[in-house]
Amino acid sequence: MKTLYVFITNKIKEVTENVGFTHVSKQSTFPYVTYKHTTANAIQDEIEDVIIEIDIWNKEREGVDFISEIEDITSQIKKRLKNERYCNESYFYMFQLIGNLNIQDEDETIHRRQLRFRVRKYN
């Protein structure tokens, strides 16, 4: 699974350096991206589906078009991962976009988008 995380991190870093698996450092500034896997289901002996959730976070700031900023990052990540294929010596991964959500935060100045991908892993 580590190989998959490195691949996802590198793809997101093509868009923004502020990225982390499950969290970012406290020194990170907005906007930033976090991601995690939520489920893994065996389909057959050598096929597994993994759901990856990618959260794009931004905060309202004076003089910044924060909505365009978060939408642009979301769009760029979606473009890089939608229908992506990746293979190494052990696995073959296929990405499929299954969700593009706008998620409310209790802090109304924070805006969050979430991309969900089904990643089919072949051993």
C-alpha positions in Angstrom: 0.0 0.0 0.0 3.0 2.3 0.6 3.6 2.4 -3.1 0.1 3.6 -3.8 0.5 6.4 -1.2 3.8 7.6 -2.6 2.2 7.6 -6.1 -0.9 9.6 -4.9 1.3 12.0 -2.9 3.5 12.7 -5.9 0.5 13.3 -8.2 -1.0 15.8 -5.7 2.4 17.5 -5.3 2.2 18.3 -9.0 -0.6 20.7 -7.9 0.4 21.8 -4.4 3.2 21.1 -2.0 0.8 21.2 1.0 -0.2 17.5 1.1 -0.3 14.9 3.8 -1.7 11.4 4.4 -4.5 11.9 6.9 -3.2 15.3 8.1 -0.7 18.0 7.4 1.7 19.7 9.8 0.5 22.4 12.1 2.7 24.9 10.2 0.9 24.2 6.9 -1.0 27.1 5.4 -4.2 27.1 3.4 -5.0 25.7 0.9 -3.9 22.2 1.6 -4.8 18.6 0.7 -5.2 15.5 2.9 -6.1 12.0 1.8 -6.8 8.6 3.3 -8.2 5.2 2.3 -11.5 4.3 3.9 -12.2 0.7 2.8 -10.5 -2.2 1.1 -12.6 -5.0 -0.3 -11.4 -8.2 -1.8 -13.1 -8.7 -5.1 -11.3 -12.0 -6.1 -8.2 -13.6 -4.9 -5.9 -11.2 -6.5 -8.2 -8.1 -7.0 -9.0 -5.6 -4.3 -11.0 -2.3 -4.4 -9.6 0.5 -2.2 -11.6 3.7 -1.7 -9.4 6.8 -1.5 -10.8 10.1 -0.1 -8.9 13.3 -1.1 -9.9 16.4 0.9 -9.0 19.9 -0.4 -9.2 22.5 2.3 -9.1 26.3 2.0 -10.0 29.2 4.3 -11.4 32.6 3.5 -8.7 35.2 3.5 -8.8 38.9 2.8 -7.9 39.7 -0.8 -7.8 36.1 -2.0 -10.3 34.4 -4.3 -10.4 31.4 -2.1 -13.3 29.8 -4.0 -11.4 29.8 -7.3 -8.3 28.6 -5.6 -10.0 25.5 -4.1 -11.9 24.8 -7.3 -8.7 25.0 -9.3 -6.8 22.6 -7.0 -9.8 20.2 -7.0 -10.0 20.3 -10.8 -6.2 19.8 -11.3 -6.1 16.8 -8.9 -9.2 15.3 -10.6 -7.6 15.6 -14.0 -4.4 13.9 -12.8 -6.0 10.9 -11.1 -9.3 10.3 -13.1 -8.9 7.1 -15.1 -5.2 7.0 -14.1 -3.3 3.7 -14.3 -0.2 2.9 -12.4 1.9 -0.3 -12.2 5.1 -1.5 -10.6 6.8 -4.8 -10.3 4.1 -6.2 -7.9 0.8 -4.3 -8.5 -1.4 -2.7 -11.2 -3.7 0.1 -10.0 -6.7 1.6 -11.9 -8.3 4.8 -10.6 -12.0 5.6 -11.1 -13.6 8.9 -9.9 -16.8 8.0 -7.9 -17.5 11.2 -6.1 -16.9 15.0 -6.1 -18.4 16.5 -3.0 -18.7 19.9 -1.3 -18.5 19.3 2.4 -19.7 21.8 5.1 -17.3 22.6 7.9 -18.5 23.8 11.3 -16.2 26.8 10.8 -18.0 28.7 8.1 -14.7 30.3 6.9 -13.3 26.9 6.0 -14.2 25.4 2.7 -13.7 21.8 1.8 -14.0 19.7 -1.4 -13.7 15.9 -1.4 -12.8 13.7 -4.3 -13.5 10.0 -3.9 -11.8 7.4 -6.1 -12.2 3.7 -6.3 -8.7 2.2 -6.9 -8.8 -1.3 -8.2 -5.6 -3.1 -7.2 -4.4 -6.2 -9.1 -1.7 -8.4 -7.6 
